[in-house]
Amino acid sequence: MASSVELFQFRFSPYNEKARWALDLKRVPHRRTTLLPGPHIPKVRAMTGQNATPVLRIDNETVFGSTRIVTRLDELDPANRLTPDNMAERETVNAIVQRFDEDLTPRMRRAVLDANLSNLDYFARVFSGDRPAWQRFFYRLALPLARGLVRKGNGITGPAAVEDGIAAGTEAFDLVARAAAQTGYLVGDRFTLADLTAASSLASLIDPPHPDMDRPLPRPPKLEALRARYRDHPGAAWVLEMYRKHRPGTRLS
């Protein structure tokens, strides 16, 4: 596909998990560079002119945004496209992807980040756990001041925003359980970008058994309570099934 492929990512983020999953599913050899949220901004802005991850560098080409990355990977690997050829199915896939990318995922992220921010030691371990000790130290030191910026930047304006994020989780699990009832997949009878997007997004609420989703233990009580809300939902079982069937590296036991 390319001589050099590098993913610039956050360790835990539904959009970054979506890009990782696509790379692994298509068996693209690549290097991952994990960035610290906040300090990442100058580097990502220099590469893309904006602040968000994931960013994929393919030789001298730079692609940012999870859906753009998957679309580009499909162009480079047309034999294993994640978008259907059928026009009606493709439109349905695109509608589901847009619903998650622009509505459900940002709302759910507020609830997840709020739960992580309930314990700053834990938040630091989640986002800086693979960094050198000195970086982990200074990152944790800065969090009391940065916490407000994290909340503001993600629309966590108060309890109502968090409750809306919790409600978005229920909407999303309901959506996938309903859409997958006939074939096991959201659109048609095979795994598509719709399934990839939805499962990556919802993974942050249930932590599937995959190394890329292994958050530190023990989790804060607020995060455990959030996860418990959805544990027995049929949509949660669907997410786990998508990981078992289609996410390389998922632990089966």
HELIX and SHEET records of a PDB file:
HELIX    1   1 PRO A   14  LEU A   25  1                                  12    
HELIX    2   2 ILE A   41  THR A   48  1                                   8    
HELIX    3   3 SER A   66  LEU A   76  1                                  11    
HELIX    4   4 PRO A   78  ASN A   80  5                                   3    
HELIX    5   5 MET A   87  ARG A   99  1                                  13    
HELIX    6   6 PHE A  100  LEU A  104  3                                   5    
HELIX    7   7 THR A  105  LEU A  117  1                                  13    
HELIX    8   8 LEU A  120  SER A  128  1                                   9    
HELIX    9   9 ALA A  133  GLY A  153  1                                  21    
HELIX   10  10 PRO A  159  ALA A  179  1                                  21    
HELIX   11  11 LEU A  193  ILE A  206  1                                  14    
HELIX   12  12 PRO A  211  MET A  213  5                                   3    
HELIX   13  13 PRO A  221  TYR A  230  1                                  10    
HELIX   14  14 PRO A  234  HIS A  246  1                                  13    
SHEET    1   A 4 ARG A  31  THR A  34  0                                        
SHEET    2   A 4 VAL A   5  GLN A   9  1                                        
SHEET    3   A 4 VAL A  55  ILE A  58 -1                                        
SHEET    4   A 4 GLU A  61  PHE A  64 -1                                        
END                                                                             
